[in-house]
Amino acid sequence: MNFCHINTIPEELELIIIEMVANYANLKFSATEDEESAGPVESIKRGDTQISYGQRPSAASADLSIGQFITDYKAQLYPFRKLVVI
């Protein structure tokens, strides 16, 4: 883990890494699926059944969000970070 400057992963850090990988996969791959697939449900009308779908996030917006990705986990990663002297 480059951010933490460690070679082995402590047991306490495993669940955080699993959560990071799952969130990254959701962010990255939900934005790159086929354009034909529907986005999130915006509204449902029951009389004569109508479902309206929103737009899927574009790959460009996912890339912008990835820049913030590690920042969201810094508070959880700092306790495992080692100081590196250059």
Phi and psi in degrees as a GROMACS rama.xvg file:
@    title "Ramachandran Plot"
@    xaxis  label "Phi"
@    yaxis  label "Psi"
@TYPE xy
-63.5308  -39.848  ASN-2
-62.9704  -39.5204  PHE-3
-87.9883  -12.2194  CYS-4
58.8391  45.5337  HIS-5
-126.95  154.7  ILE-6
-98.3341  -27.7451  ASN-7
-116.438  153.527  THR-8
-99.4814  117.639  ILE-9
-66.5197  151.374  PRO-10
-57.0916  -35.7349  GLU-11
-66.8492  -20.3208  GLU-12
-91.9792  -13.4153  LEU-13
-60.2032  -46.1947  GLU-14
-67.0775  -32.791  LEU-15
-65.661  -41.1277  ILE-16
-66.211  -40.954  ILE-17
-61.099  -43.3368  ILE-18
-63.7086  -40.62  GLU-19
-63.1331  -44.387  MET-20
-64.5435  -43.7963  VAL-21
-63.8023  -43.8427  ALA-22
-66.6605  -39.1876  ASN-23
-63.9392  -44.1784  TYR-24
-62.5262  -43.241  ALA-25
-61.7372  -42.4835  ASN-26
-68.0142  -47.0478  LEU-27
-73.585  -48.0751  LYS-28
-86.7511  -22.6327  PHE-29
-70.0462  -24.8361  SER-30
-87.533  -12.7558  ALA-31
-110.99  7.70102  THR-32
-72.0087  174.272  GLU-33
-54.3985  145.691  ASP-34
-68.1024  -23.0918  GLU-35
-71.5182  -24.0546  GLU-36
-71.9958  144.526  SER-37
-76.7145  155.648  ALA-38
-86.9084  -162.118  GLY-39
-68.5766  150.572  PRO-40
-69.4956  127.167  VAL-41
-97.0787  -39.7274  GLU-42
-153.42  153.649  SER-43
-131.454  127.386  ILE-44
-113.92  127.081  LYS-45
-88.6412  -36.4504  ARG-46
-69.0257  115.744  GLY-47
64.7502  19.6092  ASP-48
41.6908  103.689  THR-49
-135.913  129.379  GLN-50
-123.027  125.759  ILE-51
-107.161  132.448  SER-52
-108.744  144.678  TYR-53
-84.7062  -175.197  GLY-54
-88.1792  144.713  GLN-55
-74.4946  149.228  ARG-56
-65.1043  143.441  PRO-57
-79.7712  162.598  SER-58
-62.7865  -32.828  ALA-59
-65.6099  -40.339  ALA-60
-70.0671  -30.3138  SER-61
-67.5284  -39.1527  ALA-62
-64.3503  -37.9589  ASP-63
-64.9805  -38.0756  LEU-64
-70.6775  -29.6024  SER-65
-65.0597  -30.401  ILE-66
-59.9693  -31.6462  GLY-67
-89.1164  -6.85911  GLN-68
-57.3738  -53.6797  PHE-69
-66.2362  -34.3882  ILE-70
-57.7626  -35.3162  THR-71
-65.5674  -21.6576  ASP-72
-107.957  -0.649412  TYR-73
-57.8676  -41.1298  LYS-74
-60.8833  -34.6192  ALA-75
-80.676  -26.2364  GLN-76
-88.3816  -26.8201  LEU-77
-55.072  -39.0072  TYR-78
-61.8465  -19.3121  PRO-79
-100.365  -1.94739  PHE-80
-79.4809  137.082  ARG-81
-105.425  146.765  LYS-82
-76.6525  133.962  LEU-83
-115.013  128.08  VAL-84
-96.6807  127.838  VAL-85
